[in-house]
């Protein structure tokens, strides 16, 4: 899975600039590198060979590009990595250090631009974790500190401790946010604004549910469609998060509004969902907010980038998104862990 962190721009009426893109680098935590990539279907031998050779050529080119970027990253490329408390790891000082060192070794870099604490470690005093991060920052191993999956009160506690000890303060928070998953708006975003922390939204398409390619009944198929919801270790997590009838009811409501508002050639649901995030959500350029977009193939990347350049939605569609949120709000997944 390739992710891009896209600088959020709330465009002026005219002369909108192309958003800056920032690539998220591999982390010490094993990530699914090809999550959601369509499996090659069975076909005759020649077609299979052509598909395989094309796929391997693409991987070879991608690998060469990655090595080139890592050997001498251009100023516009910002590289991030994370430390997490899972799979035998913790956020104790030694584990935080070893996770960052492992990432730097894999990246072949002396430092990264952004180092996240991926989620709270409820078994380790947060002071120990923050002290370790401050030491690593002073050693020049990363430039900025980020948080992810922390509750708003934990963010406030972290900022208070960092100020009291004159440690490096976090400046970025990566959180789950999309048109039908908006729990962060009530407490977290005001907290981040208070402490001057930018918000980077992940899951802007609700794991793919807001692309419209799924139906609720797909879960009962003997061969369900590929993607985040089926066929990998995180599939159950994503089904528990989004695979609920009221989410699909919200999708249908939005699709109907798109057809009514735009006629025979409406925007795709993907385009509409991303445009909602860019133009109608609580994200704002002045706070340094960003949207993390993913891709499993080039078509998805191109559509996601095109959507970032399209304008606001008509009021009736924005209202439909609001109604869809009211359908899902009572069962919104928690943004914290």
SVG drawing of the C-alpha trace seen along z (x, -y; Angstrom):
<svg xmlns="http://www.w3.org/2000/svg" viewBox="-33 -34 56 55">
<polyline fill="none" stroke="black" stroke-width="0.4" points="0.0,0.0 1.5,-3.3 0.3,-6.3 0.8,-10.0 0.3,-12.8 -1.3,-15.6 -0.9,-19.1 -4.4,-20.5 -5.3,-23.4 -8.6,-25.2 -8.4,-26.9 -9.2,-30.5 -11.9,-31.1 -9.3,-31.3 -5.7,-30.2 -5.7,-27.2 -2.2,-25.7 -1.2,-22.1 -1.0,-20.6 2.4,-19.5 2.8,-15.8 4.7,-14.0 5.5,-10.3 5.2,-8.2 8.2,-5.9 8.3,-2.3 8.2,-1.9 9.8,0.5 6.3,2.0 5.6,4.5 3.1,2.8 1.1,4.5 3.0,3.4 0.5,4.4 -2.8,4.2 -5.8,4.0 -3.8,4.8 -6.0,6.8 -5.1,10.4 -4.2,11.5 -7.1,13.5 -6.6,16.9 -6.3,16.6 -4.6,18.4 -0.8,18.9 0.3,16.1 -1.9,13.5 -0.7,14.6 2.9,14.3 2.4,10.8 0.6,9.7 3.3,11.1 6.1,9.5 4.4,6.2 3.8,6.4 7.5,7.2 8.7,4.4 6.5,2.0 7.9,3.3 11.5,3.0 10.9,-0.6 9.2,-1.5 12.1,0.0 14.7,-2.0 12.7,-5.2 12.5,-4.5 16.3,-3.9 16.9,-7.1 14.7,-9.2 16.1,-7.7 19.7,-8.2 19.1,-11.9 15.6,-13.0 14.5,-16.3 13.4,-19.1 9.7,-18.4 9.8,-14.8 9.2,-14.4 9.8,-11.0 8.0,-9.7 8.2,-6.5 6.5,-5.2 7.1,-3.4 4.3,-1.2 3.5,0.9 2.4,4.1 3.9,7.4 6.3,7.7 7.3,4.0 6.6,1.3 7.0,-2.4 9.6,-2.0 12.8,-4.0 14.9,-1.1 12.1,0.1 11.4,-3.4 15.1,-3.8 15.4,-0.4 12.3,-0.9 13.6,-4.2 17.1,-2.9 15.7,0.1 13.7,-2.2 16.7,-4.5 18.7,-1.4 16.1,-0.2 15.7,-3.6 19.5,-4.1 19.0,-7.6 20.6,-9.3 17.2,-10.9 13.6,-11.3 11.4,-14.4 8.6,-13.0 8.5,-10.3 5.1,-9.1 4.1,-7.4 1.6,-5.1 -0.6,-4.5 -0.5,-4.7 1.3,-2.1 -0.9,-1.9 1.7,0.2 4.5,-2.3 4.6,-5.7 4.3,-8.3 7.1,-10.4 9.5,-7.6 8.4,-7.6 8.6,-11.4 12.0,-11.6 13.3,-9.0 11.8,-10.9 13.4,-14.1 16.8,-12.4 16.5,-10.9 15.5,-14.3 18.6,-15.9 20.7,-13.3 19.4,-14.4 17.5,-11.2 14.2,-13.0 13.0,-16.5 9.3,-16.6 7.3,-14.5 3.8,-13.1 1.0,-11.3 -1.6,-8.9 -4.6,-7.2 -4.3,-9.1 -7.4,-10.5 -7.7,-14.2 -7.0,-14.2 -3.8,-12.2 -2.7,-14.8 -3.2,-17.5 -1.3,-15.5 1.6,-15.0 1.8,-18.6 1.7,-19.7 4.5,-17.3 6.6,-18.3 6.3,-22.0 7.1,-21.3 10.3,-19.4 11.2,-21.5 11.0,-18.4 10.2,-18.4 6.4,-19.1 4.4,-17.1 3.3,-19.1 1.4,-16.5 -1.5,-14.2 -2.6,-11.5 -6.2,-10.5 -9.2,-8.7 -11.5,-11.1 -13.9,-11.0 -17.4,-12.2 -19.1,-9.4 -16.5,-9.1 -16.2,-12.4 -15.7,-11.7 -12.6,-13.8 -14.5,-17.0 -16.1,-17.2 -13.0,-17.2 -9.8,-16.2 -9.7,-19.0 -10.3,-21.8 -7.6,-20.2 -5.1,-20.2 -6.0,-23.8 -5.3,-24.8 -1.8,-23.3 -0.9,-24.2 -0.9,-20.7 -1.7,-19.9 -4.1,-17.1 -3.4,-14.5 -6.5,-12.6 -6.2,-8.9 -9.0,-6.7 -10.6,-9.6 -12.5,-7.0 -13.4,-4.8 -11.2,-2.0 -12.7,-2.0 -16.4,-2.0 -16.8,-5.5 -15.8,-4.4 -19.1,-2.7 -17.6,0.5 -18.9,2.6 -22.3,3.9 -23.4,5.0 -24.2,8.5 -20.6,8.9 -19.6,10.3 -21.7,13.4 -20.0,14.2 -17.8,17.3 -15.3,15.1 -15.8,11.5 -14.1,8.6 -10.5,7.8 -9.5,4.7 -9.1,3.8 -12.3,5.6 -11.4,9.1 -8.4,11.3 -5.8,10.0 -5.0,9.8 -6.6,6.4 -9.8,7.3 -11.8,8.0 -10.7,4.7 -12.0,2.8 -15.2,4.7 -15.8,4.0 -15.1,0.4 -17.2,-0.3 -19.1,2.8 -22.5,1.9 -25.8,1.5 -26.2,-2.2 -22.9,-3.0 -24.2,-1.5 -27.5,-3.3 -25.4,-6.5 -23.5,-5.6 -26.8,-5.1 -28.2,-8.4 -25.1,-10.2 -25.1,-8.4 -28.8,-9.4 -28.0,-13.0 -25.1,-13.0 -27.4,-11.7 -30.1,-14.2 -27.6,-17.1 -25.4,-16.3 -27.6,-14.4 -26.4,-11.8 -22.7,-12.2 -22.3,-12.7 -18.9,-12.7 -17.8,-9.3 -18.4,-8.7 -14.7,-8.6 -14.4,-12.1 -17.3,-13.4 -16.0,-11.9 -12.5,-13.4 -13.9,-16.7 -16.0,-16.7 -12.7,-16.3 -10.9,-19.0 -13.7,-21.6 -16.4,-20.9 -14.7,-19.3 -13.1,-20.8 -9.6,-20.7 -7.9,-24.0 -4.7,-25.0 -3.8,-27.6 -3.3,-24.9 -1.1,-22.8 -3.8,-20.1 -3.3,-17.3 -5.0,-14.3 -3.4,-10.9 -4.3,-9.3 -3.6,-5.7 -3.2,-3.7 -3.1,-0.1 -2.7,-0.9 -2.0,-3.9 -5.6,-4.4 -6.5,-4.9 -3.7,-7.3 -4.7,-9.4 -8.3,-9.5 -7.4,-10.6 -5.1,-13.3 -7.7,-14.5 -10.2,-14.7 -7.9,-16.9 -8.0,-19.5 -11.8,-19.5 -13.9,-22.2 -16.5,-22.2 -19.7,-20.1 -23.1,-21.6 -25.1,-22.3 -27.6,-19.5 -24.8,-16.9 -23.1,-18.5 -26.5,-18.1 -26.6,-14.5 -23.2,-13.9 -24.5,-15.5 -27.5,-13.2 -25.2,-10.2 -23.1,-11.3 -26.3,-11.4 -27.0,-7.8 -23.6,-6.6 -22.8,-9.0 -24.3,-6.8 -21.9,-3.9 -18.9,-5.9 -15.6,-4.0 -13.4,-5.6 -10.4,-7.6 -8.3,-6.5 -7.0,-3.2"/>
</svg>
